Amino acid sequence: MIQADTAVKTALIIMYTIGVICLIGVFFLLNKINHQWFTKFSIGLIAIALVMSVVLINLFNLN
């Protein structure tokens, strides 16, 4: 059971870092195309990243 918890934590951290890298890429792409950092799309991505960070914080604090 402990190995399964560790595998889930590792997978969540890897998914979160990939998501943050994609978010940074989208910001630079939006800046290049629209000459603006924040659009409705990027604000939605920020909201998803914040929800994921809350899930990760709760996951590590429960143990």
SEFIZA-3560 file (N, C-alpha, C; in Angstrom, 3 decimals):
REM SEFIZA-3560
<numar><xx>0.816</xx><yy>-1.188</yy><zz>0.000</zz><atom>N</atom></numar>
<numar><xx>0.000</xx><yy>0.000</yy><zz>0.000</zz><atom>CA</atom></numar>
<numar><xx>0.865</xx><yy>1.260</yy><zz>0.000</zz><atom>C</atom></numar>
<numar><xx>1.954</xx><yy>1.213</yy><zz>0.738</zz><atom>N</atom></numar>
<numar><xx>2.839</xx><yy>2.379</yy><zz>0.790</zz><atom>CA</atom></numar>
<numar><xx>3.479</xx><yy>2.625</yy><zz>-0.576</zz><atom>C</atom></numar>
<numar><xx>3.825</xx><yy>1.541</yy><zz>-1.271</zz><atom>N</atom></numar>
<numar><xx>4.409</xx><yy>1.699</yy><zz>-2.611</zz><atom>CA</atom></numar>
<numar><xx>3.410</xx><yy>2.304</yy><zz>-3.574</zz><atom>C</atom></numar>
<numar><xx>2.150</xx><yy>1.936</yy><zz>-3.443</zz><atom>N</atom></numar>
<numar><xx>1.113</xx><yy>2.500</yy><zz>-4.317</zz><atom>CA</atom></numar>
<numar><xx>0.940</xx><yy>3.987</yy><zz>-4.031</zz><atom>C</atom></numar>
<numar><xx>0.957</xx><yy>4.392</yy><zz>-2.751</zz><atom>N</atom></numar>
<numar><xx>0.846</xx><yy>5.808</yy><zz>-2.402</zz><atom>CA</atom></numar>
<numar><xx>2.021</xx><yy>6.600</yy><zz>-2.956</zz><atom>C</atom></numar>
<numar><xx>3.200</xx><yy>6.038</yy><zz>-2.873</zz><atom>N</atom></numar>
<numar><xx>4.384</xx><yy>6.710</yy><zz>-3.400</zz><atom>CA</atom></numar>
<numar><xx>4.305</xx><yy>6.846</yy><zz>-4.907</zz><atom>C</atom></numar>
<numar><xx>3.817</xx><yy>5.821</yy><zz>-5.574</zz><atom>N</atom></numar>
<numar><xx>3.682</xx><yy>5.890</yy><zz>-7.032</zz><atom>CA</atom></numar>
<numar><xx>2.670</xx><yy>6.942</yy><zz>-7.448</zz><atom>C</atom></numar>
<numar><xx>1.570</xx><yy>7.048</yy><zz>-6.711</zz><atom>N</atom></numar>
<numar><xx>0.556</xx><yy>8.064</yy><zz>-7.018</zz><atom>CA</atom></numar>
<numar><xx>1.120</xx><yy>9.457</yy><zz>-6.784</zz><atom>C</atom></numar>
<numar><xx>1.845</xx><yy>9.644</yy><zz>-5.694</zz><atom>N</atom></numar>
<numar><xx>2.446</xx><yy>10.954</yy><zz>-5.418</zz><atom>CA</atom></numar>
<numar><xx>3.447</xx><yy>11.326</yy><zz>-6.506</zz><atom>C</atom></numar>
<numar><xx>4.261</xx><yy>10.391</yy><zz>-6.914</zz><atom>N</atom></numar>
<numar><xx>5.245</xx><yy>10.664</yy><zz>-7.961</zz><atom>CA</atom></numar>
<numar><xx>4.552</xx><yy>11.015</yy><zz>-9.273</zz><atom>C</atom></numar>
<numar><xx>3.507</xx><yy>10.283</yy><zz>-9.616</zz><atom>N</atom></numar>
<numar><xx>2.773</xx><yy>10.562</yy><zz>-10.850</zz><atom>CA</atom></numar>
<numar><xx>2.124</xx><yy>11.940</yy><zz>-10.802</zz><atom>C</atom></numar>
<numar><xx>1.554</xx><yy>12.310</yy><zz>-9.672</zz><atom>N</atom></numar>
<numar><xx>0.924</xx><yy>13.622</yy><zz>-9.543</zz><atom>CA</atom></numar>
<numar><xx>1.944</xx><yy>14.748</yy><zz>-9.659</zz><atom>C</atom></numar>
<numar><xx>3.108</xx><yy>14.563</yy><zz>-9.052</zz><atom>N</atom></numar>
<numar><xx>4.147</xx><yy>15.595</yy><zz>-9.138</zz><atom>CA</atom></numar>
<numar><xx>4.630</xx><yy>15.738</yy><zz>-10.570</zz><atom>C</atom></numar>
<numar><xx>4.826</xx><yy>14.627</yy><zz>-11.266</zz><atom>N</atom></numar>
<numar><xx>5.281</xx><yy>14.682</yy><zz>-12.663</zz><atom>CA</atom></numar>
<numar><xx>4.222</xx><yy>15.345</yy><zz>-13.537</zz><atom>C</atom></numar>
<numar><xx>2.956</xx><yy>14.993</yy><zz>-13.338</zz><atom>N</atom></numar>
<numar><xx>1.889</xx><yy>15.615</yy><zz>-14.119</zz><atom>CA</atom></numar>
<numar><xx>1.801</xx><yy>17.113</yy><zz>-13.841</zz><atom>C</atom></numar>
<numar><xx>1.984</xx><yy>17.505</yy><zz>-12.593</zz><atom>N</atom></numar>
<numar><xx>1.914</xx><yy>18.921</yy><zz>-12.237</zz><atom>CA</atom></numar>
<numar><xx>3.067</xx><yy>19.702</yy><zz>-12.864</zz><atom>C</atom></numar>
<numar><xx>4.266</xx><yy>19.144</yy><zz>-12.839</zz><atom>N</atom></numar>
<numar><xx>5.395</xx><yy>19.858</yy><zz>-13.443</zz><atom>CA</atom></numar>
<numar><xx>5.231</xx><yy>19.963</yy><zz>-14.954</zz><atom>C</atom></numar>
<numar><xx>4.721</xx><yy>18.924</yy><zz>-15.592</zz><atom>N</atom></numar>
<numar><xx>4.459</xx><yy>19.007</yy><zz>-17.035</zz><atom>CA</atom></numar>
<numar><xx>3.411</xx><yy>20.079</yy><zz>-17.312</zz><atom>C</atom></numar>
<numar><xx>2.381</xx><yy>20.135</yy><zz>-16.480</zz><atom>N</atom></numar>
<numar><xx>1.348</xx><yy>21.151</yy><zz>-16.634</zz><atom>CA</atom></numar>
<numar><xx>1.877</xx><yy>22.562</yy><zz>-16.469</zz><atom>C</atom></numar>
<numar><xx>2.758</xx><yy>22.764</yy><zz>-15.502</zz><atom>N</atom></numar>
<numar><xx>3.340</xx><yy>24.096</yy><zz>-15.288</zz><atom>CA</atom></numar>
<numar><xx>4.226</xx><yy>24.485</yy><zz>-16.471</zz><atom>C</atom></numar>
<numar><xx>4.977</xx><yy>23.538</yy><zz>-17.002</zz><atom>N</atom></numar>
<numar><xx>5.812</xx><yy>23.821</yy><zz>-18.176</zz><atom>CA</atom></numar>
<numar><xx>4.936</xx><yy>24.201</yy><zz>-19.365</zz><atom>C</atom></numar>
<numar><xx>3.835</xx><yy>23.479</yy><zz>-19.555</zz><atom>N</atom></numar>
<numar><xx>2.911</xx><yy>23.822</yy><zz>-20.641</zz><atom>CA</atom></numar>
<numar><xx>2.273</xx><yy>25.186</yy><zz>-20.414</zz><atom>C</atom></numar>
<numar><xx>1.955</xx><yy>25.507</yy><zz>-19.175</zz><atom>N</atom></numar>
<numar><xx>1.373</xx><yy>26.809</yy><zz>-18.849</zz><atom>CA</atom></numar>
<numar><xx>2.336</xx><yy>27.940</yy><zz>-19.185</zz><atom>C</atom></numar>
<numar><xx>3.592</xx><yy>27.771</yy><zz>-18.854</zz><atom>N</atom></numar>
<numar><xx>4.599</xx><yy>28.779</yy><zz>-19.184</zz><atom>CA</atom></numar>
<numar><xx>4.730</xx><yy>28.911</yy><zz>-20.697</zz><atom>C</atom></numar>
<numar><xx>4.717</xx><yy>27.785</yy><zz>-21.401</zz><atom>N</atom></numar>
<numar><xx>4.769</xx><yy>27.823</yy><zz>-22.861</zz><atom>CA</atom></numar>
<numar><xx>3.582</xx><yy>28.555</yy><zz>-23.461</zz><atom>C</atom></numar>
<numar><xx>2.393</xx><yy>28.326</yy><zz>-22.904</zz><atom>N</atom></numar>
<numar><xx>1.197</xx><yy>29.017</yy><zz>-23.401</zz><atom>CA</atom></numar>
<numar><xx>1.312</xx><yy>30.513</yy><zz>-23.156</zz><atom>C</atom></numar>
<numar><xx>1.829</xx><yy>30.911</yy><zz>-22.003</zz><atom>N</atom></numar>
<numar><xx>1.998</xx><yy>32.343</yy><zz>-21.729</zz><atom>CA</atom></numar>
<numar><xx>2.916</xx><yy>32.991</yy><zz>-22.765</zz><atom>C</atom></numar>
<numar><xx>4.030</xx><yy>32.337</yy><zz>-23.068</zz><atom>N</atom></numar>
<numar><xx>4.933</xx><yy>32.908</yy><zz>-24.061</zz><atom>CA</atom></numar>
<numar><xx>4.315</xx><yy>32.910</yy><zz>-25.454</zz><atom>C</atom></numar>
<numar><xx>3.557</xx><yy>31.878</yy><zz>-25.783</zz><atom>N</atom></numar>
<numar><xx>2.874</xx><yy>31.830</yy><zz>-27.069</zz><atom>CA</atom></numar>
<numar><xx>1.821</xx><yy>32.937</yy><zz>-27.171</zz><atom>C</atom></numar>
<numar><xx>1.049</xx><yy>33.135</yy><zz>-26.104</zz><atom>N</atom></numar>
<numar><xx>0.046</xx><yy>34.199</yy><zz>-26.115</zz><atom>CA</atom></numar>
<numar><xx>0.696</xx><yy>35.571</yy><zz>-26.216</zz><atom>C</atom></numar>
<numar><xx>1.810</xx><yy>35.726</yy><zz>-25.551</zz><atom>N</atom></numar>
<numar><xx>2.509</xx><yy>37.008</yy><zz>-25.618</zz><atom>CA</atom></numar>
<numar><xx>3.011</xx><yy>37.271</yy><zz>-27.031</zz><atom>C</atom></numar>
<numar><xx>3.455</xx><yy>36.225</yy><zz>-27.702</zz><atom>N</atom></numar>
<numar><xx>3.967</xx><yy>36.389</yy><zz>-29.059</zz><atom>CA</atom></numar>
<numar><xx>2.840</xx><yy>36.638</yy><zz>-30.060</zz><atom>C</atom></numar>
<numar><xx>1.699</xx><yy>35.967</yy><zz>-29.897</zz><atom>N</atom></numar>
<numar><xx>0.592</xx><yy>36.100</yy><zz>-30.844</zz><atom>CA</atom></numar>
<numar><xx>-0.233</xx><yy>37.351</yy><zz>-30.577</zz><atom>C</atom></numar>
<numar><xx>-0.679</xx><yy>37.529</yy><zz>-29.324</zz><atom>N</atom></numar>
<numar><xx>-1.621</xx><yy>38.600</yy><zz>-28.996</zz><atom>CA</atom></numar>
<numar><xx>-0.968</xx><yy>39.828</yy><zz>-28.371</zz><atom>C</atom></numar>
<numar><xx>0.297</xx><yy>39.712</yy><zz>-28.027</zz><atom>N</atom></numar>
<numar><xx>1.008</xx><yy>40.766</yy><zz>-27.306</zz><atom>CA</atom></numar>
<numar><xx>0.352</xx><yy>41.057</yy><zz>-25.959</zz><atom>C</atom></numar>
<numar><xx>-0.231</xx><yy>40.021</yy><zz>-25.336</zz><atom>N</atom></numar>
<numar><xx>-0.780</xx><yy>40.110</yy><zz>-23.990</zz><atom>CA</atom></numar>
<numar><xx>-0.425</xx><yy>38.829</yy><zz>-23.247</zz><atom>C</atom></numar>
<numar><xx>-0.151</xx><yy>38.978</yy><zz>-21.975</zz><atom>N</atom></numar>
<numar><xx>0.164</xx><yy>37.790</yy><zz>-21.169</zz><atom>CA</atom></numar>
<numar><xx>-1.100</xx><yy>37.064</yy><zz>-20.756</zz><atom>C</atom></numar>
<numar><xx>-2.120</xx><yy>37.815</yy><zz>-20.333</zz><atom>N</atom></numar>
<numar><xx>-3.294</xx><yy>37.190</yy><zz>-19.745</zz><atom>CA</atom></numar>
<numar><xx>-4.499</xx><yy>37.321</yy><zz>-20.664</zz><atom>C</atom></numar>
<numar><xx>-5.111</xx><yy>36.203</yy><zz>-20.956</zz><atom>N</atom></numar>
<numar><xx>-6.381</xx><yy>36.159</yy><zz>-21.678</zz><atom>CA</atom></numar>
<numar><xx>-7.316</xx><yy>35.262</yy><zz>-20.862</zz><atom>C</atom></numar>
<numar><xx>-8.519</xx><yy>35.082</yy><zz>-21.326</zz><atom>N</atom></numar>
<numar><xx>-9.453</xx><yy>34.198</yy><zz>-20.618</zz><atom>CA</atom></numar>
<numar><xx>-8.910</xx><yy>32.770</yy><zz>-20.571</zz><atom>C</atom></numar>
<numar><xx>-8.271</xx><yy>32.356</yy><zz>-21.633</zz><atom>N</atom></numar>
<numar><xx>-7.713</xx><yy>31.003</yy><zz>-21.677</zz><atom>CA</atom></numar>
<numar><xx>-6.615</xx><yy>30.818</yy><zz>-20.638</zz><atom>C</atom></numar>
<numar><xx>-5.714</xx><yy>31.793</yy><zz>-20.542</zz><atom>N</atom></numar>
<numar><xx>-4.610</xx><yy>31.658</yy><zz>-19.584</zz><atom>CA</atom></numar>
<numar><xx>-5.109</xx><yy>31.753</yy><zz>-18.147</zz><atom>C</atom></numar>
<numar><xx>-6.156</xx><yy>32.538</yy><zz>-17.911</zz><atom>N</atom></numar>
<numar><xx>-6.718</xx><yy>32.609</yy><zz>-16.560</zz><atom>CA</atom></numar>
<numar><xx>-7.348</xx><yy>31.263</yy><zz>-16.192</zz><atom>C</atom></numar>
<numar><xx>-7.974</xx><yy>30.594</yy><zz>-17.148</zz><atom>N</atom></numar>
<numar><xx>-8.508</xx><yy>29.260</yy><zz>-16.895</zz><atom>CA</atom></numar>
<numar><xx>-7.409</xx><yy>28.256</yy><zz>-16.585</zz><atom>C</atom></numar>
<numar><xx>-6.293</xx><yy>28.357</yy><zz>-17.303</zz><atom>N</atom></numar>
<numar><xx>-5.167</xx><yy>27.464</yy><zz>-17.022</zz><atom>CA</atom></numar>
<numar><xx>-4.575</xx><yy>27.727</yy><zz>-15.642</zz><atom>C</atom></numar>
<numar><xx>-4.529</xx><yy>28.994</yy><zz>-15.243</zz><atom>N</atom></numar>
<numar><xx>-4.036</xx><yy>29.327</yy><zz>-13.902</zz><atom>CA</atom></numar>
<numar><xx>-4.955</xx><yy>28.723</yy><zz>-12.844</zz><atom>C</atom></numar>
<numar><xx>-6.259</xx><yy>28.789</yy><zz>-13.075</zz><atom>N</atom></numar>
<numar><xx>-7.210</xx><yy>28.210</yy><zz>-12.123</zz><atom>CA</atom></numar>
<numar><xx>-7.006</xx><yy>26.706</yy><zz>-11.992</zz><atom>C</atom></numar>
<numar><xx>-6.772</xx><yy>26.032</yy><zz>-13.108</zz><atom>N</atom></numar>
<numar><xx>-6.522</xx><yy>24.586</yy><zz>-13.071</zz><atom>CA</atom></numar>
<numar><xx>-5.233</xx><yy>24.289</yy><zz>-12.304</zz><atom>C</atom></numar>
<numar><xx>-4.196</xx><yy>25.094</yy><zz>-12.523</zz><atom>N</atom></numar>
<numar><xx>-2.930</xx><yy>24.891</yy><zz>-11.808</zz><atom>CA</atom></numar>
<numar><xx>-3.104</xx><yy>25.116</yy><zz>-10.310</zz><atom>C</atom></numar>
<numar><xx>-3.906</xx><yy>26.092</yy><zz>-9.929</zz><atom>N</atom></numar>
<numar><xx>-4.143</xx><yy>26.336</yy><zz>-8.502</zz><atom>CA</atom></numar>
<numar><xx>-4.913</xx><yy>25.190</yy><zz>-7.859</zz><atom>C</atom></numar>
<numar><xx>-5.903</xx><yy>24.655</yy><zz>-8.552</zz><atom>N</atom></numar>
<numar><xx>-6.651</xx><yy>23.516</yy><zz>-8.021</zz><atom>CA</atom></numar>
<numar><xx>-5.730</xx><yy>22.312</yy><zz>-7.860</zz><atom>C</atom></numar>
<numar><xx>-4.872</xx><yy>22.076</yy><zz>-8.843</zz><atom>N</atom></numar>
<numar><xx>-3.936</xx><yy>20.959</yy><zz>-8.758</zz><atom>CA</atom></numar>
<numar><xx>-2.952</xx><yy>21.151</yy><zz>-7.610</zz><atom>C</atom></numar>
<numar><xx>-2.518</xx><yy>22.383</yy><zz>-7.372</zz><atom>N</atom></numar>
<numar><xx>-1.592</xx><yy>22.611</yy><zz>-6.252</zz><atom>CA</atom></numar>
<numar><xx>-2.292</xx><yy>22.384</yy><zz>-4.918</zz><atom>C</atom></numar>
<numar><xx>-3.561</xx><yy>22.729</yy><zz>-4.805</zz><atom>N</atom></numar>
<numar><xx>-4.307</xx><yy>22.446</yy><zz>-3.577</zz><atom>CA</atom></numar>
<numar><xx>-4.426</xx><yy>20.940</yy><zz>-3.360</zz><atom>C</atom></numar>
<numar><xx>-4.664</xx><yy>20.194</yy><zz>-4.435</zz><atom>N</atom></numar>
<numar><xx>-4.736</xx><yy>18.733</yy><zz>-4.325</zz><atom>CA</atom></numar>
<numar><xx>-3.396</xx><yy>18.172</yy><zz>-3.860</zz><atom>C</atom></numar>
<numar><xx>-2.290</xx><yy>18.663</yy><zz>-4.424</zz><atom>N</atom></numar>
<numar><xx>-0.965</xx><yy>18.165</yy><zz>-4.010</zz><atom>CA</atom></numar>
<numar><xx>-0.665</xx><yy>18.518</yy><zz>-2.562</zz><atom>C</atom></numar>
<numar><xx>-0.996</xx><yy>19.728</yy><zz>-2.144</zz><atom>N</atom></numar>
<numar><xx>-0.742</xx><yy>20.127</yy><zz>-0.750</zz><atom>CA</atom></numar>
<numar><xx>-1.541</xx><yy>19.257</yy><zz>0.202</zz><atom>C</atom></numar>
<numar><xx>-2.811</xx><yy>19.013</yy><zz>-0.120</zz><atom>N</atom></numar>
<numar><xx>-3.630</xx><yy>18.157</yy><zz>0.742</zz><atom>CA</atom></numar>
<numar><xx>-3.117</xx><yy>16.730</yy><zz>0.743</zz><atom>C</atom></numar>
<numar><xx>-2.635</xx><yy>16.259</yy><zz>-0.367</zz><atom>N</atom></numar>
<numar><xx>-2.116</xx><yy>14.889</yy><zz>-0.435</zz><atom>CA</atom></numar>
<numar><xx>-0.908</xx><yy>14.714</yy><zz>0.476</zz><atom>C</atom></numar>
<numar><xx>-0.033</xx><yy>15.704</yy><zz>0.492</zz><atom>N</atom></numar>
<numar><xx>1.171</xx><yy>15.576</yy><zz>1.325</zz><atom>CA</atom></numar>
<numar><xx>0.892</xx><yy>15.868</yy><zz>2.786</zz><atom>C</atom></numar>
<numar><xx>-0.120</xx><yy>16.673</yy><zz>3.092</zz><atom>N</atom></numar>
<numar><xx>-0.423</xx><yy>16.987</yy><zz>4.493</zz><atom>CA</atom></numar>
<numar><xx>-1.236</xx><yy>15.895</yy><zz>5.173</zz><atom>C</atom></numar>
<numar><xx>-1.918</xx><yy>15.051</yy><zz>4.403</zz><atom>N</atom></numar>
<numar><xx>-2.722</xx><yy>14.000</yy><zz>5.017</zz><atom>CA</atom></numar>
<numar><xx>-1.872</xx><yy>12.870</yy><zz>5.579</zz><atom>C</atom></numar>
<numar><xx>-0.663</xx><yy>12.717</yy><zz>5.086</zz><atom>N</atom></numar>
<numar><xx>0.186</xx><yy>11.613</yy><zz>5.555</zz><atom>CA</atom></numar>
<numar><xx>0.966</xx><yy>12.025</yy><zz>6.716</zz><atom>C</atom></numar>
//
